[in-house]
Amino acid sequence: MAVTIGIIGLAKSGRTTIFNAATRSNAATGSYSQSSSANVGIVKVPDARLTPLEEMFHPKKLTPAEIKYFDVGASLKGGTKDSSFSGELLTQLQNVDALLNVIRAFEDTAIPLPTGGLNAERDLTTMNAELIFSDLTIIEKRLNRIGSQMKGAKPPERAALEREKELMARIKEAMEKDIPARDIELDEEEAKILSGYQFLSSKPVLMVINIGEDDLPKAAEMEAELNGRYGGKNYRVIVMCGKLEAELINMDEAEAAEFRSSYGLKETGLDRTIRASYELLDLISFFTVGPDEVRAWTITRGTIAQKAAGKIHSDIERGFIRAEIVHVNDLLAAGSLAEVRKRGQLRLEGKTYLVQDGDTANFLFNV
């Protein structure tokens, strides 16, 4: 299952332009309506390790990891209040792994500036407020339902409802002070209770500062300064010119690379967005290899072997026996799995082995 990123942003921020740059799409820009559907794009995650693996195994199929982007063109605040708003968009956002918040920092005579001019900090605060507003609506509905359920609840059920009510009241109080769910300290039990609600303000956020071409020479300096202010466990900031990146995707690859180099840009907007998303979510890739398929799988760093096996199929996780592991670097250096075995580099690992970035794995199981 692909990693999913929801793209949000205020009107005229260049949100859909960033979506187009990230997904090599040509979605219409300039609209900001209570649409019933989002722009959706699926991109292959670039991984230089796949090419030599393909050359080694000559598989029938090569499958890179994927990221799915949703470009949501509607106001969350308006959407939660307006019954005509489709619940599909809210559901899509609640199910994403992270949010990409586009902040406008460019001037364009064809696109009017927002009231008050360009102000990244103001726009960031406004979008955070919209996410919190959406979550508060869910909390208020849940508190009302808890009140109804408690009337006929038996003692054990009543105690659980009381704990949830107290937690919801505490979260509500914090959110009313503009504190997002991701910044509220929770113990393990509380985090488990809240995980089912998929609060939008609990999602990690990748902030994309959308600058104009004239500001590209100072993009790296701006990015370092903003990460110093906003970066952290649940936040990353990247600076890019969405308009330029969207134009480059329609160029010949060599021409685009030369043009990008003239601006001092070493990688595409897509590659930068993917890399930042992986860092934000602490994601890594492992591989399964063979003549039928060479495939990259995305997992969170710290995932044990049995859970990693479940990414492939639930039966493999359920019947897990052990995993045959060799790092891709050792495999490529050896030239074949037979040589890996000869060198004694193929390891047998158990259920609790922490899968590492670049591991190739063959899971043995019995169901």
HELIX and SHEET records of a PDB file:
HELIX    1   1 ARG A   15  THR A   23  1                                   9    
HELIX    2   2 LEU A   50  PHE A   57  1                                   8    
HELIX    3   3 LEU A   76  LYS A   81  1                                   6    
HELIX    4   4 GLY A   87  GLN A   94  1                                   8    
HELIX    5   5 ALA A  120  LYS A  151  1                                  32    
HELIX    6   6 PRO A  155  MET A  175  1                                  21    
HELIX    7   7 ALA A  181  ASP A  183  5                                   3    
HELIX    8   8 GLU A  188  SER A  195  1                                   8    
HELIX    9   9 LEU A  200  SER A  202  5                                   3    
HELIX   10  10 GLU A  213  LYS A  218  5                                   6    
HELIX   11  11 ALA A  219  TYR A  230  1                                  12    
HELIX   12  12 GLY A  242  LEU A  248  1                                   7    
HELIX   13  13 GLU A  253  SER A  262  1                                  10    
HELIX   14  14 GLY A  269  LEU A  281  1                                  13    
HELIX   15  15 ALA A  305  ILE A  312  1                                   8    
HELIX   16  16 SER A  314  ARG A  318  1                                   5    
HELIX   17  17 VAL A  328  ALA A  334  1                                   7    
HELIX   18  18 LEU A  337  LYS A  342  1                                   6    
SHEET    1   A 6 ASN A  39  LYS A  44  0                                        
SHEET    2   A 6 GLU A  66  ASP A  71 -1                                        
SHEET    3   A 6 VAL A   3  GLY A   9  1                                        
SHEET    4   A 6 ALA A  98  ALA A 105  1                                        
SHEET    5   A 6 VAL A 205  ILE A 211  1                                        
SHEET    6   A 6 TYR A 235  MET A 240  1                                        
SHEET    1   B 3 LYS A  61  THR A  63  0                                        
SHEET    2   B 3 GLU A 293  THR A 300  1                                        
SHEET    3   B 3 LEU A 283  THR A 288 -1                                        
SHEET    1   C 3 ARG A 347  GLU A 349  0                                        
SHEET    2   C 3 PHE A 320  HIS A 327 -1                                        
SHEET    3   C 3 ASP A 359  PHE A 365 -1                                        
END                                                                             
